[in-house]
Amino acid sequence: MENSPIDITSKDDFDEKPLSIEILDLLEHLKERIQNLTEKQTYLNEYLSKEKDNFNKISEYKDIILNIQAIPKYISKTKYLKHKVKFFGEKIDYLSEFSRQIYNKRHDLSEQWKTIKKIEQKKDITRLLAQKSNKDNSPPVVTLKRDVSKVKDAYIED
């Protein structure tokens, strides 16, 4: 094996004082480097925190811009919904008018039915009287075609 330069130097040639000074200088230099790196890291952390604040502000502005860009879409949806509300309002008005007409027609038919029922009851009573007054067992002139009890109970409810 080859001998390294340290191995071939004798102990007398080896001076401890300059070596310790070099080591101390090296340690001092390392200490300065560590302090310098610590300062740079602190600066970078501060810079990143400022940039993070700026990024948060940019994100807020971006959200605001997106909301502003969406306004035309909301306007068109609002117009569409207003049109639909107007359309359904017209349909409701039409159906309520139609419902009122049906109610009035039903009421008129109910009144007509009551009038017809009274007339039919009078006719049925007349027919019954005609049948009872027939004393000579000849066929009655008027025949009853309906059940009187059903006519009395028939009516249209309001």
Residue frames as a rotation matrix with the C-alpha (Angstrom) as fourth column:
MET 1
0.569 0.822 0.000 0.00
0.822 -0.569 0.000 0.00
0.000 0.000 -1.000 0.00
GLU 2
-0.182 -0.604 0.776 1.03
0.516 -0.730 -0.448 3.46
0.837 0.319 0.445 -0.61
ASN 3
-0.361 -0.011 -0.933 1.54
0.898 -0.272 -0.344 5.77
-0.250 -0.962 0.109 2.25
SER 4
0.657 0.623 0.423 -0.48
0.683 -0.731 0.016 8.94
0.319 0.278 -0.906 2.45
PRO 5
0.011 -0.708 0.706 1.35
0.135 -0.699 -0.702 12.24
0.991 0.103 0.088 2.92
ILE 6
0.544 0.212 0.812 0.23
-0.719 -0.381 0.581 12.35
0.432 -0.900 -0.055 6.51
ASP 7
0.990 -0.143 0.007 1.73
0.123 0.874 0.470 8.98
-0.074 -0.464 0.883 7.19
ILE 8
0.403 -0.905 0.136 5.13
0.770 0.254 -0.586 9.87
0.496 0.341 0.799 5.87
THR 9
0.166 -0.344 0.924 5.48
-0.314 -0.907 -0.281 13.05
0.935 -0.243 -0.258 7.82
SER 10
-0.500 -0.416 -0.760 7.03
0.573 0.500 -0.650 12.63
0.650 -0.760 -0.011 11.14
LYS 11
0.416 0.690 -0.592 5.59
0.894 -0.193 0.404 13.77
0.164 -0.697 -0.698 14.37
ASP 12
-0.284 -0.594 -0.752 8.08
0.683 -0.676 0.276 16.52
-0.673 -0.435 0.598 14.60
ASP 13
-0.946 -0.065 0.318 6.99
0.298 -0.561 0.772 18.02
0.128 0.825 0.550 11.33
PHE 14
-0.123 0.992 0.028 3.38
0.706 0.068 0.705 17.99
0.698 0.107 -0.708 12.46
ASP 15
-0.972 -0.195 0.134 2.51
0.069 -0.776 -0.627 21.31
0.226 -0.600 0.767 14.04
GLU 16
-0.405 0.866 -0.293 -0.67
0.914 0.385 -0.127 21.30
0.003 -0.319 -0.948 16.09
LYS 17
-0.400 0.247 -0.883 -1.12
0.325 -0.862 -0.388 25.01
-0.857 -0.442 0.265 16.43
PRO 18
-0.800 0.148 -0.582 -1.67
-0.550 -0.569 0.611 25.92
-0.241 0.809 0.536 12.80
LEU 19
-0.793 0.541 -0.280 -4.03
0.264 0.719 0.642 22.96
0.550 0.435 -0.713 12.42
SER 20
-0.348 0.683 -0.642 -6.17
0.892 0.031 -0.450 24.02
-0.288 -0.730 -0.620 15.36
ILE 21
-0.543 0.127 -0.830 -6.26
-0.125 -0.990 -0.070 27.55
-0.830 0.066 0.554 13.97
GLU 22
-0.900 0.207 -0.384 -7.40
-0.381 0.057 0.923 26.20
0.213 0.977 0.027 10.62
ILE 23
-0.604 0.707 -0.369 -10.08
0.698 0.692 0.184 24.12
0.386 -0.146 -0.911 12.30
LEU 24
-0.325 0.467 -0.822 -11.24
0.620 -0.552 -0.558 27.11
-0.714 -0.691 -0.110 14.29
ASP 25
-0.728 0.025 -0.685 -11.28
-0.436 -0.787 0.435 29.20
-0.529 0.616 0.584 11.12
LEU 26
-0.867 0.412 -0.281 -13.23
-0.013 0.544 0.839 26.50
0.498 0.731 -0.467 9.37
LEU 27
-0.431 0.721 -0.543 -15.72
0.902 0.337 -0.269 26.29
-0.011 -0.606 -0.795 12.25
GLU 28
-0.442 0.218 -0.870 -16.07
0.167 -0.933 -0.319 30.07
-0.881 -0.286 0.376 12.25
HIS 29
-0.865 0.091 -0.493 -16.67
-0.496 -0.300 0.815 30.00
-0.073 0.950 0.304 8.51
LEU 30
-0.719 0.628 -0.298 -19.30
0.455 0.749 0.482 27.24
0.526 0.211 -0.824 8.93
LYS 31
-0.378 0.565 -0.733 -20.96
0.773 -0.243 -0.586 29.25
-0.509 -0.789 -0.345 11.67
GLU 32
-0.604 0.109 -0.790 -21.15
-0.317 -0.942 0.113 32.29
-0.731 0.318 0.603 9.38
ARG 33
-0.900 0.266 -0.346 -22.55
-0.262 0.307 0.915 30.13
0.350 0.914 -0.207 6.57
ILE 34
-0.559 0.718 -0.414 -25.20
0.803 0.594 -0.054 28.69
0.207 -0.362 -0.909 8.91
GLN 35
-0.350 0.411 -0.842 -26.17
0.408 -0.742 -0.532 32.19
-0.843 -0.530 0.092 10.05
ASN 36
-0.768 0.018 -0.640 -26.29
-0.524 -0.592 0.612 33.36
-0.368 0.806 0.464 6.46
LEU 37
-0.830 0.476 -0.292 -28.48
0.131 0.675 0.726 30.39
0.542 0.564 -0.623 5.49
THR 38
-0.437 0.679 -0.590 -30.74
0.866 0.140 -0.480 31.00
-0.244 -0.721 -0.649 8.49
GLU 39
-0.477 0.217 -0.852 -31.15
-0.073 -0.976 -0.207 34.65
-0.876 -0.037 0.481 7.46
LYS 40
-0.854 0.145 -0.500 -31.93
-0.512 -0.060 0.857 33.62
0.094 0.988 0.125 3.88
GLN 41
-0.711 0.626 -0.320 -34.44
0.569 0.780 0.260 31.06
0.413 0.003 -0.911 5.09
THR 42
-0.372 0.561 -0.740 -36.11
0.622 -0.441 -0.647 33.69
-0.689 -0.701 -0.184 7.30
TYR 43
-0.626 0.088 -0.775 -36.22
-0.471 -0.835 0.285 36.07
-0.621 0.543 0.564 4.34
LEU 44
-0.888 0.283 -0.362 -37.70
-0.191 0.491 0.850 33.35
0.418 0.824 -0.382 2.11
ASN 45
-0.574 0.707 -0.413 -40.33
0.819 0.501 -0.281 32.47
0.008 -0.499 -0.867 4.73
GLU 46
-0.345 0.420 -0.840 -41.35
0.192 -0.844 -0.501 36.14
-0.919 -0.334 0.211 5.00
TYR 47
-0.755 0.008 -0.655 -41.40
-0.603 -0.400 0.690 36.45
-0.256 0.917 0.307 1.23
LEU 48
-0.856 0.443 -0.266 -43.52
0.233 0.791 0.565 33.31
0.461 0.422 -0.781 0.89
SER 49
-0.423 0.738 -0.525 -45.97
0.784 0.008 -0.620 34.53
-0.454 -0.675 -0.582 3.54
LYS 50
-0.402 0.248 -0.881 -46.33
-0.316 -0.941 -0.120 37.83
-0.859 0.230 0.457 1.65
GLU 51
-0.837 0.059 -0.544 -46.76
-0.526 0.186 0.830 35.92
0.150 0.981 -0.124 -1.59
LYS 52
-0.768 0.605 -0.211 -49.31
0.629 0.774 -0.069 33.69
0.122 -0.186 -0.975 0.08
ASP 53
-0.271 0.657 -0.703 -51.29
0.348 -0.614 -0.709 36.78
-0.898 -0.437 -0.062 1.09
ASN 54
-0.512 0.027 -0.858 -51.00
-0.689 -0.609 0.392 38.05
-0.512 0.793 0.331 -2.47
PHE 55
-0.946 0.160 -0.283 -52.10
-0.063 0.764 0.642 34.67
0.319 0.625 -0.712 -3.79
ASN 56
-0.538 0.793 -0.286 -55.11
0.756 0.305 -0.579 34.71
-0.372 -0.528 -0.764 -1.47
LYS 57
-0.214 0.430 -0.877 -56.01
-0.173 -0.900 -0.399 38.20
-0.961 0.066 0.268 -2.71
ILE 58
-0.748 -0.104 -0.655 -55.60
-0.658 -0.004 0.753 37.03
-0.081 0.995 -0.065 -6.30
SER 59
-0.883 0.456 -0.111 -57.88
0.439 0.886 0.152 34.06
0.167 0.086 -0.982 -5.58
GLU 60
-0.281 0.800 -0.530 -60.50
0.517 -0.339 -0.786 36.40
-0.809 -0.495 -0.318 -4.10
TYR 61
-0.307 0.117 -0.945 -60.29
-0.602 -0.792 0.098 38.64
-0.737 0.599 0.313 -7.15
LYS 62
-0.943 -0.059 -0.328 -60.53
-0.298 0.589 0.751 35.60
0.150 0.806 -0.573 -9.40
ASP 63
-0.631 0.769 -0.102 -63.72
0.739 0.555 -0.381 34.51
-0.236 -0.316 -0.919 -7.61
ILE 64
-0.106 0.576 -0.810 -65.14
0.078 -0.808 -0.584 38.02
-0.991 -0.126 0.040 -7.98
ILE 65
-0.596 -0.183 -0.782 -64.26
-0.715 -0.324 0.620 38.02
-0.367 0.928 0.062 -11.69
LEU 66
-0.961 0.269 -0.068 -65.94
0.214 0.875 0.434 34.64
0.176 0.403 -0.898 -12.16
ASN 67
-0.320 0.885 -0.340 -69.06
0.709 -0.014 -0.705 35.96
-0.629 -0.466 -0.623 -10.42
ILE 68
-0.158 0.211 -0.965 -69.05
-0.385 -0.913 -0.137 39.05
-0.909 0.350 0.225 -12.64
GLN 69
-0.844 -0.203 -0.496 -68.64
-0.534 0.247 0.808 36.88
-0.042 0.947 -0.317 -15.73
ALA 70
-0.831 0.556 -0.005 -71.62
0.556 0.831 -0.020 34.76
-0.007 -0.019 -1.000 -14.63
ILE 71
-0.566 0.637 -0.523 -73.95
-0.067 -0.669 -0.741 37.79
-0.821 -0.384 0.422 -14.41
PRO 72
-0.524 0.424 -0.738 -75.14
-0.852 -0.265 0.452 37.58
-0.004 0.866 0.500 -18.06
LYS 73
-0.768 0.246 -0.591 -76.05
0.077 0.952 0.295 33.94
0.635 0.181 -0.751 -17.52
TYR 74
-0.714 0.516 -0.473 -78.06
0.598 0.098 -0.796 34.88
-0.364 -0.851 -0.379 -14.44
ILE 75
-0.579 0.505 -0.640 -79.75
-0.501 -0.840 -0.209 37.71
-0.644 0.200 0.739 -16.35
SER 76
-0.594 0.362 -0.718 -80.81
-0.652 0.307 0.694 35.35
0.471 0.880 0.053 -19.13
LYS 77
-0.758 0.336 -0.559 -82.07
0.499 0.851 -0.165 32.81
0.420 -0.404 -0.813 -16.57
THR 78
-0.697 0.503 -0.512 -84.00
0.245 -0.503 -0.829 35.60
-0.674 -0.703 0.228 -14.81
LYS 79
-0.555 0.495 -0.669 -85.58
-0.801 -0.534 0.270 36.68
-0.223 0.686 0.693 -18.10
TYR 80
-0.672 0.276 -0.688 -86.51
-0.202 0.825 0.528 33.08
0.713 0.494 -0.498 -18.85
LEU 81
-0.748 0.380 -0.544 -88.03
0.663 0.463 -0.588 32.62
0.029 -0.801 -0.598 -15.39
LYS 82
-0.661 0.532 -0.529 -89.96
-0.231 -0.815 -0.531 35.90
-0.714 -0.229 0.662 -15.69
HIS 83
-0.568 0.433 -0.700 -91.33
-0.773 0.012 0.634 34.70
0.283 0.901 0.328 -19.02
LYS 84
-0.685 0.288 -0.669 -92.34
0.268 0.954 0.136 31.38
0.677 -0.086 -0.731 -17.44
VAL 85
-0.774 0.409 -0.483 -93.99
0.452 -0.178 -0.874 33.16
-0.444 -0.895 -0.047 -14.47
LYS 86
-0.578 0.569 -0.585 -95.95
-0.673 -0.738 -0.053 35.35
-0.462 0.362 0.809 -16.88
PHE 87
-0.593 0.318 -0.740 -96.95
-0.502 0.572 0.649 32.29
0.630 0.756 -0.179 -18.93
PHE 88
-0.697 0.317 -0.644 -98.09
0.578 0.779 -0.242 30.36
0.425 -0.541 -0.726 -15.87
GLY 89
-0.784 0.440 -0.438 -99.89
0.051 -0.658 -0.751 33.45
-0.619 -0.611 0.493 -14.54
GLU 90
-0.513 0.598 -0.616 -101.86
-0.858 -0.336 0.388 33.62
0.025 0.728 0.685 -17.78
LYS 91
-0.581 0.274 -0.767 -102.61
-0.043 0.930 0.365 29.89
0.813 0.245 -0.528 -17.51
ILE 92
-0.822 0.270 -0.501 -103.78
0.558 0.202 -0.805 30.34
-0.116 -0.941 -0.317 -13.91
ASP 93
-0.668 0.596 -0.446 -106.04
-0.466 -0.802 -0.373 33.23
-0.580 -0.042 0.814 -14.96
TYR 94
-0.471 0.477 -0.742 -107.45
-0.737 0.250 0.628 31.15
0.485 0.843 0.234 -17.81
LEU 95
-0.633 0.196 -0.749 -108.02
0.307 0.952 -0.011 28.12
0.710 -0.237 -0.663 -15.58
SER 96
-0.843 0.364 -0.396 -109.61
0.327 -0.239 -0.914 30.19
-0.428 -0.900 0.083 -12.80
GLU 97
-0.527 0.674 -0.518 -111.97
-0.791 -0.612 0.008 31.80
-0.312 0.413 0.856 -15.33
PHE 98
-0.445 0.321 -0.836 -112.75
-0.469 0.711 0.523 28.38
0.763 0.625 -0.166 -16.79
SER 99
-0.816 0.111 -0.568 -113.32
0.497 0.638 -0.589 27.00
0.297 -0.762 -0.575 -13.28
ARG 100
-0.769 0.556 -0.317 -115.67
-0.171 -0.656 -0.735 29.90
-0.617 -0.511 0.599 -12.50
GLN 101
-0.400 0.624 -0.672 -117.61
-0.899 -0.125 0.419 29.24
0.178 0.772 0.611 -15.70
ILE 102
-0.572 0.158 -0.805 -117.88
0.029 0.984 0.173 25.54
0.820 0.076 -0.568 -14.81
TYR 103
-0.888 0.241 -0.392 -119.09
0.420 0.073 -0.905 26.44
-0.190 -0.968 -0.166 -11.31
ASN 104
-0.597 0.692 -0.406 -121.71
-0.605 -0.721 -0.338 28.84
-0.527 0.044 0.849 -12.71
LYS 105
-0.375 0.443 -0.814 -122.83
-0.725 0.407 0.556 26.28
0.578 0.799 0.168 -15.29
ARG 106
-0.741 0.057 -0.669 -123.06
0.342 0.889 -0.303 23.62
0.578 -0.453 -0.679 -12.56
HIS 107
-0.843 0.447 -0.299 -125.07
0.107 -0.405 -0.908 25.98
-0.527 -0.798 0.294 -10.38
ASP 108
-0.436 0.697 -0.569 -127.41
-0.886 -0.445 0.134 26.76
-0.160 0.563 0.811 -13.30
LEU 109
-0.445 0.237 -0.864 -127.79
-0.346 0.844 0.409 23.05
0.826 0.481 -0.294 -14.03
SER 110
-0.895 0.112 -0.432 -128.51
0.432 0.465 -0.773 22.40
0.114 -0.878 -0.464 -10.35
GLU 111
-0.657 0.687 -0.310 -131.23
-0.377 -0.656 -0.654 25.06
-0.653 -0.313 0.690 -10.39
GLN 112
-0.303 0.537 -0.787 -132.66
-0.906 0.094 0.414 23.63
0.297 0.838 0.458 -13.60
TRP 113
-0.688 0.003 -0.726 -132.55
0.056 0.997 -0.049 20.15
0.724 -0.074 -0.686 -12.08
LYS 114
-0.891 0.395 -0.226 -134.45
0.230 -0.039 -0.972 21.35
-0.393 -0.918 -0.056 -9.01
THR 115
-0.403 0.764 -0.504 -137.07
-0.791 -0.568 -0.228 22.96
-0.460 0.307 0.833 -11.27
ILE 116
-0.342 0.229 -0.911 -137.33
-0.669 0.622 0.407 19.80
0.660 0.749 -0.059 -13.40
LYS 117
-0.895 -0.029 -0.446 -137.57
0.252 0.791 -0.557 17.67
0.368 -0.611 -0.701 -10.26
LYS 118
-0.724 0.673 -0.153 -140.46
-0.174 -0.392 -0.904 19.80
-0.668 -0.627 0.400 -8.93
ILE 119
-0.198 0.651 -0.733 -142.28
-0.978 -0.182 0.102 19.58
-0.067 0.737 0.673 -12.27
GLU 120
-0.503 -0.051 -0.863 -141.70
-0.346 0.927 0.147 15.81
0.792 0.372 -0.484 -12.42
GLN 121
-0.972 0.180 -0.153 -142.95
0.214 0.396 -0.893 15.39
-0.100 -0.900 -0.423 -8.85
LYS 122
-0.430 0.860 -0.274 -146.13
-0.621 -0.502 -0.602 17.28
-0.655 -0.088 0.750 -9.74
LYS 123
-0.142 0.345 -0.928 -146.60
-0.907 0.330 0.262 15.07
0.397 0.878 0.266 -12.83
ASP 124
-0.779 -0.207 -0.592 -145.95
-0.030 0.955 -0.295 11.90
0.626 -0.212 -0.750 -10.80
ILE 125
-0.849 0.528 -0.012 -148.48
-0.011 -0.039 -0.999 12.98
-0.528 -0.849 0.039 -8.16
THR 126
-0.170 0.802 -0.573 -150.98
-0.916 -0.342 -0.208 13.71
-0.362 0.490 0.793 -10.93
ARG 127
-0.337 -0.012 -0.941 -150.40
-0.625 0.751 0.214 10.26
0.704 0.660 -0.260 -12.43
LEU 128
-0.964 -0.026 -0.264 -150.81
0.173 0.693 -0.700 8.58
0.201 -0.721 -0.663 -9.05
LEU 129
-0.585 0.803 -0.116 -154.05
-0.355 -0.381 -0.854 10.46
-0.729 -0.458 0.508 -8.47
ALA 130
-0.114 0.530 -0.840 -155.25
-0.990 0.010 0.141 9.44
0.083 0.848 0.523 -11.94
GLN 131
-0.629 -0.162 -0.760 -154.49
-0.234 0.972 -0.014 5.79
0.742 0.169 -0.649 -11.21
LYS 132
-0.955 0.261 -0.143 -156.24
0.223 0.306 -0.926 5.89
-0.198 -0.916 -0.350 -7.84
SER 133
-0.446 0.831 -0.331 -159.32
-0.582 -0.551 -0.599 7.66
-0.680 -0.075 0.729 -9.24
ASN 134
-0.499 0.252 -0.829 -159.88
-0.721 0.409 0.559 4.94
0.480 0.877 -0.022 -11.87
LYS 135
-0.320 0.467 0.825 -162.79
-0.786 0.355 -0.506 3.06
-0.529 -0.810 0.253 -10.24
ASP 136
0.679 0.729 -0.083 -164.00
-0.641 0.534 -0.551 0.87
-0.358 0.428 0.830 -13.08
ASN 137
0.287 -0.655 0.699 -160.85
0.027 0.735 0.677 -1.28
-0.958 -0.175 0.229 -13.37
SER 138
0.952 -0.076 0.297 -160.15
0.297 -0.010 -0.955 -0.04
0.076 0.997 0.014 -16.84
PRO 139
0.067 -0.997 -0.042 -156.50
0.990 0.071 -0.123 0.55
0.125 -0.034 0.992 -17.63
PRO 140
0.290 0.036 -0.956 -155.38
0.488 -0.865 0.116 3.92
-0.823 -0.501 -0.268 -16.35
VAL 141
0.971 0.099 0.220 -155.00
0.239 -0.521 -0.819 6.69
0.033 0.847 -0.530 -18.82
VAL 142
0.465 -0.854 0.235 -151.63
-0.730 -0.520 -0.444 7.70
0.501 0.034 -0.865 -17.40
THR 143
0.818 -0.264 -0.510 -148.98
0.411 0.890 0.199 5.11
0.402 -0.372 0.837 -16.41
LEU 144
0.811 -0.574 0.110 -146.22
-0.461 -0.512 0.725 5.75
-0.359 -0.639 -0.680 -13.93
LYS 145
0.805 -0.545 -0.235 -142.81
0.049 0.456 -0.889 5.21
0.592 0.703 0.394 -15.53
ARG 146
-0.250 -0.952 0.178 -140.50
-0.158 -0.141 -0.977 5.99
0.955 -0.272 -0.116 -12.63
ASP 147
0.007 0.140 -0.990 -140.04
0.899 0.433 0.068 5.25
0.438 -0.890 -0.123 -8.97
VAL 148
0.672 0.372 0.640 -141.27
0.153 -0.916 0.372 8.30
0.724 -0.152 -0.672 -7.07
SER 149
0.902 -0.344 -0.261 -138.95
0.268 -0.026 0.963 7.69
-0.338 -0.939 0.069 -4.10
LYS 150
-0.010 -0.954 0.298 -135.89
0.945 0.089 0.316 7.97
-0.328 0.285 0.901 -6.36
VAL 151
0.075 0.092 0.993 -137.11
0.642 -0.766 0.023 11.22
0.763 0.636 -0.116 -7.85
LYS 152
0.933 0.318 0.171 -137.53
0.072 -0.629 0.774 12.77
0.354 -0.710 -0.609 -4.40
ASP 153
0.684 -0.714 -0.151 -133.96
0.354 0.144 0.924 11.81
-0.638 -0.685 0.351 -3.38
ALA 154
0.133 -0.667 0.733 -132.26
0.991 0.068 -0.118 12.88
0.029 0.742 0.670 -6.63
TYR 155
0.984 0.072 -0.162 -130.46
0.072 -0.997 -0.006 16.22
-0.162 -0.006 -0.987 -6.57
ILE 156
0.330 -0.918 0.220 -127.09
0.513 -0.021 -0.858 17.75
0.792 0.396 0.464 -7.44
GLU 157
0.511 -0.214 -0.833 -124.96
0.811 -0.203 0.549 18.73
-0.286 -0.956 0.070 -4.48
ASP 158
0.947 -0.220 0.236 -123.45
-0.125 -0.925 -0.359 22.21
0.297 0.310 -0.903 -4.37
